[in-house]
Amino acid sequence: MGYFKQLPNWMYTSRLKSKNSDYDFVEVKNFYRRAKVRSDFFDRFTTFEKYQIIGDERPDNVAKTVYNDPELDWVILTVNNIMNLNSEWPLSQASFEKFLLQKYGTIQGYNQVHHFETEEVKDSRGRVVLPAGIEVDEDYEFTYTDGDTEVLDSDVTIEVTNKDYEIRVQDELRNIYVLKPIFLQTFLNDVEEIMEYPKKTTSYIGSRLKQGGSRPTDY
């Protein structure tokens, strides 16, 4: 992932005793440093556009499609504040099937009812009197007035299986936002600036290197 190239370094105290010192320092990436999107970007709806993840697309596939550069996958993740791909990015079909079996045990398990919810009900004038998707009990009944007539409808629920529910969760994850290419260079410039250490930082060595203890201070 190209994001790691953006991270500055810090001198980690390894505590491995050498001939000349009680401590040795090892240069590593500062994973505590994190890029973020400028707040004023979020104030402009024209900065982003909706994107729907298709099939088994990975972040690098999306970056290739949007920016023609798969190494900008970290931009896709940063814009959507995604920290954990396993839980915040849609699973591949194979991984999804494995997940279902791990969570519900058997095919019978993930085909059991997760909950019941309403179907949409309209009156004789085509007005929605009961929206779809409200979670209810299996024996839920709905009463409404249609003109001068009071109607009791007992057939307004559908069952949602465990698998149906998990598919919905995955479908929600497929709806993300991408930074429009015209704003990409501004974002990259911001990240480069954010990743540099200011000279006032404790144990400053250079704009891309500082010396620390077991973990960096002044991230």
N, C-alpha and C positions, 0 to 999 in steps of 0.2 A: 504494500500500500504506500503510495507516494506521500502520505501524511507524515510518516516517520522521518522523511527527509527534511521536513519543515521544523522538526523539534530541535531545540538547542541542546547542548551537552552540559553535563556537570561532572565534577571530579568526585566520585563516590569513595567514601572511606571504607576500604575493604577489611581493615583490621588484621591484615596478614603481616606479621612482623618481618621486617627485612633487616639486613646488616646495618643500614644507616638510619633507620627510623622505627618507631614503634608501630607506625601505620604506613600502609601503601594506599595510593589513590588510583582508581580505575575510572577512565573516562567512559561514561554511558549516556544514553539519551534521557532527557528530563521528561518523563511521562506525566509529571504533575502539571506541566504546562499544557494548556488546552486552547485551541482556537475557538472563536465564536463569531457569529454574524453581527455586524454593526446594527445597533438598535434602530437607527434611522431607516435601514432597509425595510424593517417590518412595518414602518409607517406608510410605505408605498406599495399598494397592491400590484403595481406594474413591474415590480422587481422580480417577482416569482411567477411561475406558472405551474398548474397542476400536472402531475404525471402519474400514470397508472402502470405499475409494475406488471409485466406480462409473463405468464408461465414461470420458468425457473430463472428469470433475470436476476443477476447479482449486481451489487453496486457498481462494479467495474463495467458491466454491460451498459448500465444506465449512463454512466459517465462517457462511455464511447459514443452512445447515441446522441447525447445532449451536447458534449464538448469535443467529441472526436478524440478523446484521450482517456483511456481506461485508468490511468494512474491518478486521475482526479476523482476517484471513487470516494475519497475522504471528504471532498466538497459536498457530495450528495449526502453523506452521513452527517456532516456538521450542520448543514442547513436544516436537516430534519431532527437534529439533536438525538441521533441514534448512537447509543453507547454499547449495546449488546445485540449483535446480529442474530443470535439464537432466539431471542424473544421479541425483537423489534423490527425484524425483516421477515417477509413471508418465506415459509419453508419451501424447499423443492418438493415435488410430488412424492419422491421416494422417502424423504425425511418426514413428510407429513404423515404418510402411512405408518412409518415407524413410531412417530410420536403418538398417534392414536392408540396403537397397540400397547405402548408403554404406559399410557395414562389410563386406558380403560380395560386393559387386559386381554380382551378378545374382540372378534368382529361383532359378536352378539352384544358385547359391552358398549361399544361405541354406536351401535344402532338402537340402544335403549333411549327412552324419552328423557330429554334434558329438562324441558319445560313446555308448557302450553302457552299460546299467545293468540290474540284476536286476529280475525280476518276483517278486512274493511267492509263496513255496512253503509249503504246509502238509502235514503228515503226515496219516495216515488218521484221526487223532483230532482233527483241526482245529487243531493247534498250529502256529504259524508257526515254521518251521525256517530260512527264508531271508527276511529283510525285503526289501521293494521299495526301489528307488532307490539301491542301492550301485553306484558306477561300477566297471565291470569291462571286461576285454578281450572282443572279439567272440566268441571261441571258448571262453569261460568255461564250465566244467562244475562241477556241484555234487553232492557225495556226502553222503548222510545215512542214518541208521539209522531205519527205521520198524518198530517192534516188534523182530522177530528178523531182519528183512530189510534188507540194505544196498541202497540205491537210488542209482543214478547218473542224474542228470537233466542232459541236455545242452541242453535247450530252456528256458533260464531267463533269457535276455537279450532286451531290446528296444532298438531304436535310438532315439536322441533327436537330432533334427535341430538345426541351428543356430537355426532359427526357434522350434522347441519350447523350446530352452534360453533364448532371449531372452524368450519369453512368460513363462516361469517367473520370470525376473528381474523383469519388470514386475509380475507377480502378487504377488511378495514386497513390492514397493514400495507396493502397494495396502493393505497392512495397517498401519495407523497407530494412534496413541492420541490421544484428545482429552481435554482438561481438562473435567470436568463443569461445567455452567453454574453450579452452586451455589458453585464455587470461583473463578469468573472474576474477580469484583471484587477478591478478595484478591490474585490474581495481578497485576491491573492496578495495584493500589496499590503492590505490590512493585516493579514495573517503573518506576513514576513515581519512587519513592524511589531506586532504583538509578541512574537517569538523571541525578539531580541531582549537581552537583559539591559536595563538602564544602568548607568555607571554608579548610581547610588546604591545598587543592590549589594547586599552582604556578600563578601568573598568574590567580588567581580573580578574576572580575569579578562574577558572580552565580551563583545556583544552576543556571541554564541557559546560562551563558556564561562562557568563559574565553579568555584570550589565549595563543597558542602560537607556535611557529616553523613549520617546514615540516610538522610533524605534532604532534599534541597529546601532552603528557606526562601521567602520572597519569590515564590514560584515563577 
